Amino acid sequence: DTRFGLSVPTSQIDTTSFTTVANICDEDISLAGGGTENRYEAHGIIYSNVDPMTAIDEIIGSILAGGKFVSPTITLDEDDFRGGISIQTKQSRRNLFNTVKGIFTSPSSNWQPSDYPMITSSTFVSEDNGETIFGNVDLPFTTSPTMAQRIAKVVLFKNRQQMVLQAPMKLSAFKLQVGDTVTINNTRLGFSSKIFQVADWTFVSDETDVGIDLILQETSSSVFDWNAEESEFISDNTTLPSAETVSAPSLAVS
């Protein structure tokens, strides 16, 4: 109906991407108590007084807050950089958390908003000097407590992947787009097949410079695993030796 939307013809809509996301949502996830459930679902009521974009954000929050890891098909190394790298190794304390809590709706609570089981990581709490830092993630269109926990754990693990690169690349990065994963090798920074996700992609073209400027957020397949080991995110940052480890001198007295 041309009265609604932007009257964009179907041929200009990337329906393939919608099919891909729908298939991800329909994947079976094994439950500890036996049986399976879909990876993601969204259930709820949209009231007429709610702004449409607010409703859409709440619905897709039950899906996009989780997502799924896709292995990278493109590898970039020193030869693909056209300039210096700006690196942010840590988030500010204000944006960091080690525990996730929030509300969801469930038939067991007569469809009234209630707290889903809180997700915390003792590894991350220890890394934050023993202080529990809460992040609030409400999932009003999620009705399964196990699904809410899985989404909360993905959000928690994504938050602990803190490294961000601002990387000026050559045109070898042209095939990438926002959301893609890419493998980065860099000897100076100690990156050996380290995986990042493209957060921003900009084409640069002027009299002196042509290429792609990328903002890359580190990621890992373990972010999306239900039984992931949290310590992996602390040890996978770089292969360089720790500055706190000093080898004993190898001198012999004769």
BAKE-173272 format. One record per residue: residue number from 1; x, y negated, z of N, C-alpha, C in turn. Coordinates in steps of 0.02 Angstrom, whole numbers. Each point is the difference from the previous one (the first is absolute). Example, Ala and Ser with C-alpha at 12.3 -4.5 7.8 and 13.67 -1.06 7.14 Angstrom:
// BAKE-173272
+-----+--------+--------+--------+--------+--------+--------+--------+--------+--------+
!   n !   n.xx !   n.yy !   n.zz !  ca.xx !  ca.yy !  ca.zz !   c.xx !   c.yy !   c.zz !
+-----+--------+--------+--------+--------+--------+--------+--------+--------+--------+
!   1 !    660 !    284 !    390 !    -45 !    -59 !      0 !     45 !    -60 !      0 !
!   2 !    -18 !    -53 !    -36 !     42 !    -59 !      3 !    -39 !    -55 !     37 !
+-----+--------+--------+--------+--------+--------+--------+--------+--------+--------+
This chain:
// BAKE-173272
+-----+--------+--------+--------+--------+--------+--------+--------+--------+--------+
!   n !   n.xx !   n.yy !   n.zz !  ca.xx !  ca.yy !  ca.zz !   c.xx !   c.yy !   c.zz !
+-----+--------+--------+--------+--------+--------+--------+--------+--------+--------+
!   1 !     43 !     59 !      0 !    -43 !    -59 !      0 !     45 !    -62 !      0 !
!   2 !     -5 !    -42 !    -51 !     43 !    -59 !     -6 !    -17 !    -55 !     50 !
!   3 !    -54 !      9 !     38 !    -17 !    -51 !     50 !     47 !      3 !     60 !
!   4 !     34 !     56 !      8 !     43 !     10 !     59 !     72 !     10 !    -23 !
!   5 !     47 !    -13 !     46 !     70 !     12 !    -16 !     27 !    -49 !    -50 !
!   6 !     52 !     22 !    -36 !     34 !    -44 !    -48 !    -13 !     20 !    -72 !
!   7 !    -47 !     46 !    -11 !    -18 !     23 !    -68 !     60 !     28 !    -37 !
!   8 !     45 !     34 !     36 !     59 !     30 !    -30 !    -19 !     67 !    -32 !
!   9 !     17 !     11 !    -64 !    -17 !     63 !    -32 !     38 !     59 !     32 !
!  10 !    -31 !     59 !     -2 !     29 !     59 !     31 !     70 !     15 !    -28 !
!  11 !     11 !    -16 !    -63 !     65 !     15 !    -32 !     57 !    -38 !     33 !
!  12 !    -15 !    -54 !     36 !     52 !    -40 !     32 !      9 !     16 !     74 !
!  13 !    -36 !     51 !     24 !      5 !     20 !     70 !     41 !     64 !      4 !
!  14 !     48 !      1 !     46 !     44 !     58 !      8 !    -37 !     55 !     38 !
!  15 !    -45 !     34 !    -34 !    -40 !     52 !     32 !     43 !     60 !     21 !
!  16 !     57 !      9 !    -34 !     45 !     56 !     18 !     25 !     -7 !     71 !
!  17 !     16 !    -62 !     21 !     24 !    -10 !     68 !    -55 !     15 !     50 !
!  18 !    -63 !    -15 !    -17 !    -55 !     15 !     46 !     -7 !     76 !      8 !
!  19 !      7 !     36 !    -55 !     -4 !     73 !      3 !     56 !     28 !     43 !
!  20 !     60 !    -28 !     -6 !     57 !     24 !     40 !    -14 !     -9 !     74 !
!  21 !    -25 !    -59 !     19 !    -14 !    -14 !     71 !    -56 !     46 !     25 !
!  22 !    -52 !     11 !    -42 !    -55 !     44 !     20 !     24 !     71 !     12 !
!  23 !     47 !     23 !    -42 !     27 !     67 !      9 !     41 !      6 !     64 !
!  24 !     37 !    -54 !     16 !     38 !      0 !     62 !    -47 !      5 !     60 !
!  25 !    -55 !    -37 !     -2 !    -48 !      1 !     55 !    -31 !     69 !      9 !
!  26 !     -7 !     38 !    -54 !    -33 !     65 !      3 !     47 !     57 !     19 !
!  27 !     64 !    -14 !      9 !     47 !     53 !     18 !    -16 !     28 !     69 !
!  28 !      8 !     66 !      8 !    -13 !     33 !     64 !     59 !     -9 !     48 !
!  29 !    -16 !    -20 !     61 !     50 !     -6 !     53 !    -16 !     51 !     54 !
!  30 !     49 !     43 !     17 !    -10 !     51 !     51 !     -3 !    -32 !     69 !
!  31 !    -46 !     25 !     42 !     -9 !    -26 !     67 !     29 !     48 !     51 !
!  32 !     27 !    -27 !     55 !     30 !     42 !     51 !    -51 !     48 !     30 !
!  33 !    -64 !    -21 !      4 !    -52 !     43 !     28 !    -29 !     49 !    -50 !
!  34 !     29 !      2 !    -60 !    -25 !     45 !    -52 !    -43 !    -37 !    -50 !
!  35 !     -3 !     26 !    -61 !    -39 !    -31 !    -53 !     36 !    -59 !    -31 !
!  36 !    -34 !    -35 !    -44 !     28 !    -57 !    -35 !    -50 !    -57 !     -2 !
!  37 !     24 !    -59 !    -17 !    -42 !    -57 !    -15 !     31 !    -39 !    -58 !
!  38 !    -40 !    -40 !    -34 !     28 !    -42 !    -53 !     53 !    -47 !     28 !
!  39 !     48 !    -17 !    -43 !     53 !    -45 !     23 !    -30 !    -66 !     24 !
!  40 !    -46 !    -29 !    -39 !    -32 !    -63 !     19 !    -73 !      0 !    -21 !
!  41 !    -42 !    -30 !     42 !    -70 !    -11 !    -15 !    -20 !    -68 !     29 !
!  42 !    -55 !    -27 !    -26 !    -27 !    -63 !     27 !    -76 !      8 !      7 !
!  43 !    -25 !    -12 !     61 !    -72 !      4 !     14 !    -21 !    -60 !     41 !
!  44 !    -57 !    -27 !    -15 !    -24 !    -56 !     41 !    -56 !    -38 !    -33 !
!  45 !    -21 !    -52 !     34 !    -55 !    -43 !    -22 !     28 !    -69 !    -14 !
!  46 !    -19 !    -29 !    -57 !     20 !    -67 !    -18 !    -61 !    -46 !      8 !
!  47 !      3 !    -46 !     47 !    -56 !    -45 !     12 !      2 !    -60 !    -47 !
!  48 !    -59 !    -25 !    -17 !     -6 !    -53 !    -50 !     32 !    -66 !     23 !
!  49 !     10 !     -9 !     65 !     29 !    -62 !     24 !     76 !      2 !      3 !
!  50 !     29 !     57 !    -21 !     73 !      7 !      0 !     28 !    -22 !    -67 !
!  51 !     51 !    -41 !      2 !     32 !    -23 !    -62 !     25 !     61 !    -40 !
!  52 !    -13 !      1 !    -67 !     19 !     58 !    -41 !     73 !     19 !      6 !
!  53 !     46 !    -49 !      0 !     71 !     17 !      5 !     18 !     31 !     67 !
!  54 !    -35 !    -22 !     53 !     11 !     29 !     66 !    -21 !     73 !      0 !
!  55 !    -58 !     14 !    -31 !    -25 !     69 !     -4 !     47 !     44 !    -40 !
!  56 !     24 !    -27 !    -57 !     46 !     38 !    -42 !     65 !     15 !     38 !
!  57 !     26 !    -49 !     35 !     63 !     10 !     38 !     -9 !     54 !     53 !
!  58 !    -59 !      1 !     33 !    -12 !     50 !     52 !     -6 !     70 !    -30 !
!  59 !    -31 !      4 !    -59 !     -8 !     65 !    -32 !     67 !     28 !    -23 !
!  60 !     38 !    -41 !    -37 !     64 !     25 !    -26 !     52 !      7 !     55 !
!  61 !    -13 !    -31 !     59 !     46 !     10 !     56 !      3 !     72 !     22 !
!  62 !    -53 !     38 !    -12 !     -1 !     70 !     18 !     39 !     42 !    -50 !
!  63 !     23 !    -31 !    -54 !     37 !     36 !    -52 !     70 !    -29 !     -8 !
!  64 !      3 !    -65 !    -16 !     64 !    -31 !    -16 !     44 !     -8 !     60 !
!  65 !    -28 !      1 !     61 !     42 !     -3 !     59 !     43 !     62 !      6 !
!  66 !    -23 !     54 !    -31 !     38 !     62 !      0 !     39 !      9 !    -63 !
!  67 !    -32 !     20 !    -54 !     34 !     11 !    -63 !     35 !     67 !     -2 !
!  68 !     46 !      7 !    -47 !     37 !     61 !    -10 !     67 !    -16 !    -31 !
!  69 !     51 !     38 !     20 !     67 !    -11 !    -28 !      5 !     28 !    -70 !
!  70 !     29 !    -39 !    -45 !     13 !     22 !    -69 !     75 !     -3 !    -12 !
!  71 !     30 !     55 !    -19 !     72 !      3 !     -9 !     22 !    -48 !    -56 !
!  72 !     56 !    -34 !     10 !     24 !    -47 !    -52 !     26 !     36 !    -61 !
!  73 !     -7 !    -31 !    -58 !     26 !     28 !    -62 !     56 !    -44 !    -29 !
!  74 !     12 !    -57 !     31 !     52 !    -47 !    -23 !     52 !     -9 !     55 !
!  75 !     64 !      3 !    -19 !     55 !    -10 !     46 !     40 !    -61 !    -22 !
!  76 !     15 !    -45 !     46 !     39 !    -60 !    -14 !     62 !     -1 !     45 !
!  77 !     58 !    -20 !    -29 !     61 !     -3 !     39 !     36 !    -66 !    -12 !
!  78 !     65 !     -4 !     17 !     37 !    -62 !     -4 !     -2 !    -31 !    -70 !
!  79 !      0 !     42 !    -51 !      1 !    -25 !    -69 !    -66 !    -36 !    -19 !
!  80 !    -53 !     12 !     38 !    -65 !    -28 !    -17 !    -13 !    -67 !     35 !
!  81 !     43 !    -19 !     47 !     -9 !    -65 !     34 !     34 !    -55 !    -40 !
!  82 !    -33 !    -56 !     -6 !     30 !    -56 !    -37 !     21 !    -57 !     47 !
!  83 !     -4 !     12 !     65 !     19 !    -51 !     49 !      3 !     30 !     70 !
!  84 !     13 !    -43 !     48 !      5 !     23 !     69 !    -67 !     19 !     30 !
!  85 !      3 !     45 !     50 !    -60 !     26 !     33 !    -10 !    -37 !     66 !
!  86 !    -62 !    -21 !     13 !    -18 !    -26 !     65 !    -37 !     55 !     38 !
!  87 !     23 !     15 !     60 !    -28 !     57 !     37 !    -25 !    -22 !     69 !
!  88 !    -60 !     23 !     16 !    -29 !     -9 !     67 !     -5 !     68 !     31 !
!  89 !     38 !     11 !     54 !      3 !     67 !     29 !    -54 !     13 !     53 !
!  90 !    -25 !    -53 !     31 !    -50 !      8 !     53 !    -56 !    -51 !     -8 !
!  91 !    -61 !     21 !     21 !    -55 !    -47 !      5 !      6 !    -40 !     64 !
!  92 !    -35 !    -55 !      3 !     -3 !    -38 !     62 !    -39 !     41 !     51 !
!  93 !     15 !    -12 !     63 !    -34 !     36 !     54 !    -76 !    -11 !     -3 !
!  94 !    -20 !    -58 !    -25 !    -71 !    -17 !     -3 !    -38 !     47 !    -47 !
!  95 !     34 !     26 !    -52 !    -34 !     42 !    -49 !     11 !     74 !     12 !
!  96 !     37 !     18 !     53 !     18 !     69 !     12 !    -46 !     32 !     52 !
!  97 !    -15 !     64 !     -8 !    -38 !     37 !     51 !     21 !     73 !      0 !
!  98 !    -12 !     33 !     56 !     18 !     71 !      6 !    -59 !     43 !     20 !
!  99 !    -59 !    -31 !      7 !    -61 !     35 !     18 !    -58 !    -31 !    -39 !
! 100 !    -44 !     42 !    -26 !    -57 !    -24 !    -39 !    -65 !     21 !     34 !
! 101 !    -45 !    -48 !      7 !    -66 !     15 !     28 !    -52 !    -37 !    -42 !
! 102 !    -63 !     17 !      8 !    -53 !    -33 !    -36 !    -66 !     36 !      8 !
! 103 !    -50 !    -23 !    -36 !    -66 !     30 !      5 !    -20 !     33 !    -66 !
! 104 !    -45 !     47 !      5 !    -31 !     32 !    -58 !    -71 !     17 !     19 !
! 105 !    -40 !     23 !    -48 !    -69 !     21 !     15 !     -5 !     74 !    -10 !
! 106 !    -37 !     33 !     44 !     -2 !     73 !     -1 !    -69 !     25 !     21 !
! 107 !    -22 !     57 !    -28 !    -64 !     28 !     22 !      1 !     21 !     74 !
! 108 !     60 !     16 !     26 !      5 !     20 !     70 !    -14 !    -58 !     47 !
! 109 !      5 !    -62 !    -24 !    -16 !    -60 !     41 !    -64 !    -32 !    -24 !
! 110 !    -42 !     40 !    -35 !    -64 !    -25 !    -25 !     10 !    -59 !    -47 !
! 111 !     54 !      4 !    -39 !     17 !    -50 !    -51 !     14 !    -69 !     28 !
! 112 !     16 !     -3 !     64 !     21 !    -63 !     30 !     76 !     -5 !     -2 !
! 113 !     27 !    -60 !    -12 !     73 !     -7 !     -1 !     32 !     24 !     65 !
! 114 !     52 !     40 !     -5 !     35 !     25 !     58 !     74 !      8 !    -17 !
! 115 !     41 !      8 !     51 !     72 !      6 !    -10 !     18 !     69 !    -28 !
! 116 !     41 !      2 !    -52 !     28 !     64 !    -22 !     62 !     15 !     42 !
! 117 !     21 !     64 !      2 !     59 !     17 !     40 !     61 !    -41 !    -19 !
! 118 !     30 !    -31 !     49 !     57 !    -45 !    -11 !     60 !     39 !    -26 !
! 119 !     37 !    -30 !    -47 !     61 !     30 !    -27 !     60 !    -39 !     26 !
! 120 !     47 !     35 !     30 !     61 !    -32 !     26 !     60 !     43 !    -17 !
! 121 !     58 !    -29 !      2 !     63 !     35 !    -13 !     49 !    -14 !     56 !
! 122 !     18 !     51 !     36 !     49 !     -9 !     54 !     67 !    -21 !    -28 !
! 123 !     16 !     23 !    -61 !     63 !    -19 !    -32 !      2 !    -75 !    -13 !
! 124 !    -55 !    -28 !    -26 !     -3 !    -71 !    -14 !     -4 !    -41 !     64 !
! 125 !    -34 !     26 !     51 !     -3 !    -35 !     64 !     70 !     -6 !     30 !
! 126 !     38 !     54 !     -4 !     69 !     -1 !     25 !     42 !    -50 !    -39 !
! 127 !    -10 !     -3 !    -65 !     37 !    -47 !    -42 !    -17 !    -72 !     18 !
! 128 !    -61 !    -11 !     28 !    -22 !    -67 !     20 !     11 !    -11 !     74 !
! 129 !     53 !     31 !     27 !     20 !     -9 !     71 !    -54 !     22 !     49 !
! 130 !    -38 !     51 !    -20 !    -50 !     28 !     46 !    -65 !    -40 !      5 !
! 131 !     -7 !    -52 !    -40 !    -61 !    -41 !      2 !    -50 !     25 !    -51 !
! 132 !    -62 !     12 !     22 !    -53 !     21 !    -45 !    -29 !    -62 !    -34 !
! 133 !      3 !     -2 !    -67 !    -25 !    -57 !    -38 !    -58 !     25 !    -43 !
! 134 !    -58 !    -30 !      9 !    -61 !     24 !    -34 !    -11 !    -36 !    -66 !
! 135 !    -22 !     40 !    -49 !    -25 !    -27 !    -63 !    -72 !     23 !     -6 !
! 136 !    -45 !    -46 !    -19 !    -72 !     16 !     -3 !    -21 !     13 !    -72 !
! 137 !    -26 !     59 !    -14 !    -23 !     18 !    -66 !    -71 !     27 !      6 !
! 138 !    -50 !    -40 !    -16 !    -70 !     21 !      2 !    -19 !     35 !    -65 !
! 139 !    -37 !     55 !      5 !    -21 !     39 !    -58 !    -75 !     11 !      3 !
! 140 !    -39 !    -53 !    -13 !    -73 !      5 !      8 !    -33 !     47 !    -49 !
! 141 !     33 !     18 !    -56 !    -30 !     45 !    -49 !     30 !     70 !      3 !
! 142 !     36 !     15 !     54 !     27 !     68 !     11 !    -40 !     32 !     56 !
! 143 !    -24 !     61 !    -12 !    -43 !     34 !     48 !     32 !     61 !     32 !
! 144 !     58 !     21 !    -24 !     34 !     58 !     26 !     57 !    -22 !     46 !
! 145 !      2 !     26 !     62 !     55 !    -20 !     45 !     68 !     23 !    -24 !
! 146 !      3 !     59 !    -32 !     64 !     23 !    -26 !     23 !    -43 !    -59 !
! 147 !    -47 !    -21 !    -42 !     18 !    -43 !    -56 !     23 !    -68 !     25 !
! 148 !    -33 !    -26 !     52 !     20 !    -64 !     29 !     71 !      5 !     28 !
! 149 !     16 !     56 !     32 !     67 !      9 !     27 !     52 !      4 !    -56 !
! 150 !    -16 !     35 !    -54 !     48 !      6 !    -55 !     14 !    -69 !    -31 !
! 151 !    -53 !    -39 !    -10 !      9 !    -67 !    -28 !     41 !    -43 !     47 !
! 152 !    -15 !      4 !     65 !     37 !    -40 !     49 !     74 !     19 !      1 !
! 153 !     14 !     64 !     -8 !     70 !     21 !      0 !     37 !    -24 !    -61 !
! 154 !    -34 !      0 !    -58 !     31 !    -27 !    -61 !     15 !    -75 !      9 !
! 155 !    -47 !    -37 !     28 !     10 !    -71 !     12 !     58 !    -12 !     47 !
! 156 !      5 !     42 !     52 !     55 !     -7 !     49 !     67 !     13 !    -34 !
! 157 !      4 !     53 !    -39 !     64 !     17 !    -31 !     19 !    -50 !    -54 !
! 158 !    -49 !    -26 !    -37 !     15 !    -53 !    -49 !     30 !    -60 !     35 !
! 159 !    -27 !    -18 !     58 !     24 !    -58 !     36 !     73 !      9 !     23 !
! 160 !     21 !     62 !     13 !     68 !     11 !     23 !     50 !      5 !    -57 !
! 161 !    -24 !      0 !    -62 !     45 !     -5 !    -57 !     12 !    -74 !    -12 !
! 162 !     50 !    -28 !     33 !      6 !    -72 !      7 !     44 !    -34 !    -52 !
! 163 !     42 !     38 !    -35 !     49 !    -30 !    -45 !    -33 !    -27 !    -63 !
! 164 !     17 !    -62 !    -18 !    -27 !    -33 !    -60 !     59 !    -28 !    -40 !
! 165 !      1 !     14 !    -65 !     51 !    -26 !    -45 !    -30 !    -50 !    -48 !
! 166 !     34 !    -55 !    -10 !    -14 !    -45 !    -56 !     55 !     12 !    -51 !
! 167 !    -18 !     33 !    -55 !     49 !     27 !    -46 !     -8 !    -27 !    -70 !
! 168 !     47 !    -40 !    -26 !     -2 !    -21 !    -70 !     26 !     57 !    -44 !
! 169 !    -43 !     26 !    -43 !     17 !     59 !    -40 !      4 !    -19 !    -74 !
! 170 !     34 !     42 !    -38 !      2 !     -7 !    -72 !    -66 !     26 !    -29 !
! 171 !     -6 !      0 !    -66 !    -62 !     21 !    -32 !    -12 !     75 !      8 !
! 172 !     48 !     37 !     29 !    -11 !     71 !     13 !    -55 !     11 !     51 !
! 173 !    -19 !    -54 !     37 !    -55 !      5 !     48 !    -67 !    -21 !    -30 !
! 174 !     -1 !    -13 !    -66 !    -61 !    -25 !    -31 !    -59 !     48 !      5 !
! 175 !     14 !     66 !     -2 !    -53 !     49 !      1 !    -35 !      6 !     68 !
! 176 !     31 !    -27 !     52 !    -31 !      3 !     66 !    -58 !    -48 !      6 !
! 177 !    -46 !     16 !     44 !    -54 !    -46 !     17 !    -14 !      5 !     74 !
! 178 !    -38 !    -49 !     26 !    -14 !     -2 !     71 !    -34 !     65 !     22 !
! 179 !     25 !     29 !     54 !    -26 !     63 !     25 !     42 !     60 !    -18 !
! 180 !     42 !     -6 !    -52 !     43 !     56 !    -20 !     55 !     11 !     52 !
! 181 !     23 !     62 !      4 !     59 !     16 !     40 !     60 !      3 !    -46 !
! 182 !     59 !    -16 !     27 !     61 !      0 !    -40 !     58 !     22 !     45 !
! 183 !     47 !     37 !    -28 !     59 !     22 !     36 !     56 !    -50 !     -9 !
! 184 !     32 !    -21 !     55 !     54 !    -49 !     -3 !     65 !     32 !     26 !
! 185 !     53 !     -8 !    -39 !     67 !     20 !     22 !     44 !    -62 !      4 !
! 186 !     34 !     -9 !     56 !     44 !    -57 !      9 !     53 !     19 !     51 !
! 187 !     62 !      6 !    -23 !     54 !     23 !     43 !     14 !    -49 !     57 !
! 188 !      1 !    -65 !    -15 !     17 !    -50 !     50 !    -50 !      1 !     57 !
! 189 !    -65 !      9 !    -15 !    -51 !      0 !     51 !    -12 !     70 !     29 !
! 190 !     33 !     49 !    -29 !     -9 !     69 !     25 !    -65 !     31 !    -20 !
! 191 !    -29 !    -21 !    -57 !    -62 !     29 !    -25 !     16 !     58 !    -46 !
! 192 !    -17 !     59 !     20 !      9 !     60 !    -41 !    -68 !     30 !    -14 !
! 193 !    -27 !    -13 !    -59 !    -66 !     24 !    -20 !    -53 !    -22 !     51 !
! 194 !      6 !    -62 !     22 !    -49 !    -28 !     48 !    -61 !    -24 !    -39 !
! 195 !    -59 !     15 !     26 !    -61 !    -14 !    -37 !    -32 !    -65 !     26 !
! 196 !    -20 !    -42 !    -48 !    -34 !    -62 !     15 !    -65 !     -3 !    -40 !
! 197 !    -45 !    -43 !     22 !    -62 !    -12 !    -37 !     -1 !    -73 !    -23 !
! 198 !    -22 !    -10 !    -62 !     -1 !    -67 !    -29 !    -57 !    -40 !     32 !
! 199 !     18 !    -54 !     35 !    -50 !    -43 !     32 !    -16 !    -61 !    -43 !
! 200 !     49 !    -21 !    -41 !    -11 !    -58 !    -43 !     45 !      7 !    -62 !
! 201 !    -26 !    -21 !    -58 !     34 !      7 !    -64 !     -7 !    -65 !    -38 !
! 202 !     57 !    -30 !    -19 !     -2 !    -64 !    -36 !     48 !      2 !    -59 !
! 203 !    -26 !    -18 !    -60 !     42 !     -4 !    -59 !     33 !    -68 !     -3 !
! 204 !     67 !      0 !     -8 !     38 !    -62 !     -2 !     30 !    -10 !    -69 !
! 205 !    -11 !    -58 !    -28 !     28 !    -14 !    -67 !     13 !    -74 !     -7 !
! 206 !     65 !    -18 !     -7 !     19 !    -69 !    -15 !     64 !      1 !    -41 !
! 207 !     31 !    -57 !     -9 !     58 !     -5 !    -44 !     59 !     41 !     26 !
! 208 !      4 !     10 !     65 !     59 !     32 !     29 !    -14 !     67 !     33 !
! 209 !    -63 !     19 !      6 !    -16 !     60 !     40 !    -62 !     34 !    -27 !
! 210 !      6 !     65 !    -10 !    -57 !     41 !    -21 !      1 !     64 !     42 !
! 211 !    -56 !     17 !     28 !     -3 !     61 !     39 !    -64 !      5 !     40 !
! 212 !      1 !     44 !     51 !    -57 !     12 !     43 !     20 !    -11 !     72 !
! 213 !    -36 !    -43 !     35 !     11 !    -10 !     72 !    -49 !     45 !     38 !
! 214 !     28 !     43 !     42 !    -41 !     47 !     39 !      5 !    -15 !     74 !
! 215 !    -56 !     10 !     35 !      0 !      5 !     72 !    -16 !     72 !     16 !
! 216 !     45 !     34 !     35 !     -6 !     72 !     13 !     -8 !     13 !     74 !
! 217 !    -49 !     40 !     18 !    -13 !     21 !     69 !     18 !     73 !      7 !
! 218 !     43 !     16 !     49 !     21 !     69 !      7 !    -60 !     44 !     17 !
! 219 !      1 !     62 !    -23 !    -53 !     48 !     14 !     29 !     70 !      2 !
! 220 !    -41 !     48 !     16 !     22 !     69 !      6 !    -60 !     45 !     -9 !
! 221 !     11 !     60 !    -27 !    -55 !     47 !     -6 !    -27 !     20 !     68 !
! 222 !     42 !     -3 !     52 !    -21 !     19 !     67 !    -50 !    -48 !     30 !
! 223 !     -4 !    -61 !    -28 !    -49 !    -49 !     24 !    -70 !     30 !     -5 !
! 224 !    -13 !     39 !    -52 !    -67 !     24 !    -14 !    -12 !     72 !     25 !
! 225 !     50 !     30 !     33 !     -8 !     67 !     27 !    -34 !     -2 !     67 !
! 226 !    -49 !     43 !     10 !    -35 !      2 !     64 !     46 !     23 !     56 !
! 227 !     48 !     45 !    -16 !     46 !     26 !     50 !     70 !    -29 !     -8 !
! 228 !      3 !    -63 !    -20 !     64 !    -32 !    -12 !     39 !     -8 !     65 !
! 229 !     66 !     -1 !     -6 !     43 !    -11 !     58 !     23 !    -73 !      0 !
! 230 !    -18 !    -36 !     53 !     11 !    -72 !      1 !     73 !    -19 !     -4 !
! 231 !     45 !     41 !     27 !     71 !    -18 !      2 !     30 !     -5 !    -69 !
! 232 !    -32 !     28 !    -51 !     25 !     -5 !    -68 !      5 !    -72 !    -23 !
! 233 !    -45 !    -43 !     24 !     -2 !    -68 !    -24 !     55 !    -43 !     31 !
! 234 !     30 !     25 !     53 !     55 !    -36 !     32 !     66 !     20 !    -32 !
! 235 !      6 !     63 !    -21 !     64 !     25 !    -25 !      9 !     -5 !    -75 !
! 236 !    -53 !    -18 !    -37 !      6 !      0 !    -73 !     16 !    -67 !    -30 !
! 237 !     16 !    -50 !     42 !     10 !    -68 !    -26 !     61 !     -5 !    -44 !
! 238 !     56 !     30 !     20 !     62 !     -6 !    -38 !     45 !     58 !     17 !
! 239 !     46 !     16 !    -45 !     50 !     52 !     12 !     64 !    -29 !     29 !
! 240 !      3 !    -66 !     10 !     59 !    -31 !     29 !      7 !     22 !     73 !
! 241 !     63 !      4 !     25 !      9 !     20 !     70 !    -26 !    -54 !     48 !
! 242 !    -20 !     20 !     59 !    -24 !    -47 !     50 !     57 !    -41 !     27 !
! 243 !    -12 !    -65 !     10 !     51 !    -44 !     28 !     15 !     17 !     73 !
! 244 !    -45 !     38 !     32 !     10 !     18 !     70 !     42 !     63 !      8 !
! 245 !     15 !     33 !    -56 !     39 !     62 !      3 !     72 !    -15 !    -21 !
! 246 !     47 !      9 !     46 !     70 !    -14 !    -14 !     38 !     66 !      5 !
! 247 !     33 !     19 !    -55 !     38 !     62 !     -1 !     65 !     -8 !     39 !
! 248 !     21 !     55 !     33 !     63 !     -1 !     37 !     58 !     -6 !    -49 !
! 249 !     51 !    -38 !     17 !     59 !     -7 !    -45 !     35 !     66 !    -11 !
! 250 !     18 !     13 !    -63 !     34 !     64 !    -15 !     75 !    -10 !     -3 !
! 251 !     31 !    -15 !     59 !     71 !    -11 !      5 !     32 !     57 !     39 !
! 252 !     58 !     21 !    -22 !     37 !     52 !     35 !     66 !    -28 !     23 !
! 253 !     19 !     11 !     64 !     62 !    -25 !     28 !     53 !     55 !     -3 !
! 254 !     58 !    -17 !    -27 !     54 !     49 !     -2 !     65 !    -33 !     25 !
+-----+--------+--------+--------+--------+--------+--------+--------+--------+--------+
